[in-house]
């Protein structure tokens, strides 16, 4: 049965389902499995993150940009699209359409912000052939 609304229980179910998929994904799994030492603690942190983002709980106290920057050598822009596609599949499977759409929209905006932080540099020289 799909979650009718976004609440703490549905966010936990979503995050657990999504990262179970990530861990076995051919492209994302190796990166995440190398980066995450303690999956239960990581899941708790991500539930806190999504609770803060979607429910304004204020529980998440981390800094996503530096965490992702530490793995910048393995993260590419196309992996964001892959992550978002897997996120959409999971939200569609776990949540009713309106809740899934809200989570997908928020994830898209977060991904855009992270990509800007990781890959955009003011004053960077243009790429060869540009």
C-alpha positions in Angstrom: 0.0 0.0 0.0 1.3 3.4 -0.9 1.8 6.1 1.7 -1.1 8.6 1.6 1.0 11.5 2.9 4.5 12.6 3.7 5.2 12.0 7.3 8.0 10.5 9.4 7.0 6.9 8.8 6.6 7.3 5.1 9.9 9.2 4.8 11.7 6.3 6.6 10.0 3.7 4.3 11.0 5.8 1.3 14.6 6.3 2.3 15.1 2.7 3.3 13.6 1.5 0.0 15.5 4.0 -2.1 18.9 3.2 -0.6 18.3 -0.5 -0.8 18.0 0.1 -4.6 21.0 2.4 -4.6 23.2 -0.2 -2.9 22.7 -2.8 -5.6 22.6 -0.3 -8.6 25.4 -1.0 -11.0 26.4 2.7 -11.3 25.5 4.2 -7.9 26.2 1.2 -5.7 30.0 1.1 -5.9 30.2 4.8 -5.1 27.8 4.8 -2.1 29.0 1.5 -0.7 32.6 2.8 -0.8 31.6 6.1 0.9 29.2 4.8 3.6 30.8 2.9 6.5 27.6 2.6 8.6 24.4 2.1 6.6 22.0 2.2 9.5 23.5 5.5 10.7 23.5 6.9 7.2 19.8 6.0 6.7 19.0 7.7 10.0 20.9 10.8 8.8 19.0 10.8 5.5 15.7 10.4 7.2 16.6 13.4 9.3 17.5 15.3 6.1 14.3 14.5 4.3 12.3 15.3 7.4 14.0 18.7 7.6 13.4 19.3 3.9 9.8 18.1 3.6 8.4 18.6 7.2 10.6 21.5 8.4 11.6 19.4 11.4 15.0 20.9 11.7 16.6 17.6 12.7 19.2 17.5 10.0 22.4 19.4 11.1 24.8 18.3 8.3 26.4 20.0 5.4 25.7 18.1 2.1 28.0 20.1 -0.1 31.3 19.3 1.7 30.2 15.6 2.0 29.6 15.3 -1.7 32.7 17.4 -2.6 34.8 14.8 -0.8 33.6 12.3 -3.5 33.7 14.7 -6.4 36.3 12.6 -8.3 33.7 9.8 -8.7 30.5 11.9 -9.2 29.6 13.0 -12.6 26.6 15.2 -13.8 25.0 12.2 -15.5 25.0 10.3 -12.2 22.6 13.0 -10.8 20.2 12.1 -13.6 20.5 8.4 -12.8 20.0 9.1 -9.1 16.9 11.2 -9.9 15.5 8.5 -12.1 15.9 5.9 -9.4 14.4 8.4 -6.9 11.4 8.9 -9.1 10.9 5.2 -9.6 11.0 4.7 -5.8 8.8 7.6 -4.9 6.3 6.5 -7.5 6.3 3.0 -6.0 6.1 4.0 -2.3 4.0 7.2 -2.3 0.7 8.4 -3.7 1.1 10.6 -6.9 0.9 14.0 -5.2 3.4 13.1 -2.5 5.7 11.4 -5.0 5.6 14.6 -7.2 6.4 16.8 -4.2 9.4 14.6 -3.3 10.6 14.5 -6.9 10.4 18.2 -7.3 12.4 18.8 -4.1 15.0 16.3 -5.1 15.4 17.9 -8.5 16.0 21.3 -6.9 18.5 19.8 -4.4 20.3 18.0 -7.3 20.6 21.3 -9.2 22.0 23.0 -6.2 24.5 20.3 -5.5 25.6 20.2 -9.2 26.2 23.9 -9.1 28.3 23.6 -6.0 30.3 20.7 -7.4 30.8 21.6 -11.0 30.2 25.3 -11.6 33.1 27.7 -11.1 32.8 31.4 -11.7 35.6 32.6 -14.0 36.5 29.2 -15.2 37.9 29.1 -18.7 35.6 27.9 -21.4 35.9 24.2 -22.4 38.1 23.5 -25.4 36.1 23.9 -28.6 33.4 26.0 -26.9 
